[in-house]
């Protein structure tokens, strides 16, 4: 599974997200989509962690918190249709 992280600052980097999520367990992968035309971060990301229990802890701790002057939306990512 992976975690959807929404309402991110456009200044966010993989290192920033890695620091925050590593407090809850081992981070396997971070993907921050960018706009094709501008190359700018689109304001959301996907984080994969080693254990589902770590993902649950991170979601519970981070959803609704303010980080980089933005209120994060953190939940389980829905599978692509």
N, C-alpha and C positions, 0 to 999 in steps of 0.2 A: 504494500500500500504506500501511498504517499500523502503528504499534507499539502493542502492549498493554503497559501498565505496571501491575503489580499489587502488592499489599501496601503501598499508600500510606498515609501518615498521614491522619487525618481532617481535619487542619489545612491540607492542601496547597491551593495556589491555582494558577491558570493561569500567573501570573507566576513562581511558584517553578519549575514544570516548564519554562517557557520559558527561564529562565536556565540550567538544567541541560542541556537538550537543544540549546540554541543553540551550545554549545561544540563540537558535532559537525557543525553545518551549519545551513542555513536552515530554521526551523520554519514550516510552512504553517498548521497548525491544531492546537489542543489541545481535547479534549473530556473533561470530568470529569463522569460521571453522578452525579446526586443522587437520594436516596430521595424518592419522590413524597410520602409522608406527612410525613416529618420535615424534608426539605430538606437533610439532612446528606449530605456526600460519602460515596460508597459504598466507597471504598478502592481504586479503580482508575481508569485513564484511558486515553485513546487519543491518540497524538501522530502527526501526519503531517508528514513532512519533504519538502523539495523533491526530493532525490535519493535513490534507493534505496541507493546506496553510503554516504550519510550515515546512513541508518537502520541499516545493517549495523554501521557504526562505533559508533553509540550503543548498540546492543544488546550488542555485544561488550564495550564499556567499562563499561556500567552494570548488566548482569544480575548479580545476586548481591551487589552493593555495598550498603553500609549508608548510608541517607540519611534524615534526620529520625527517627533511632532505629528504622528499619525496614529489613529486608533486601528490596531490590527484586527483583521478577520482571519481566524485560523480554524480550519476544520479539515476533516477527511476529504481528500480529492475524490471527485466522482469520476468513474471510468468514462473514457471518451466514447461517444456514440457513433 
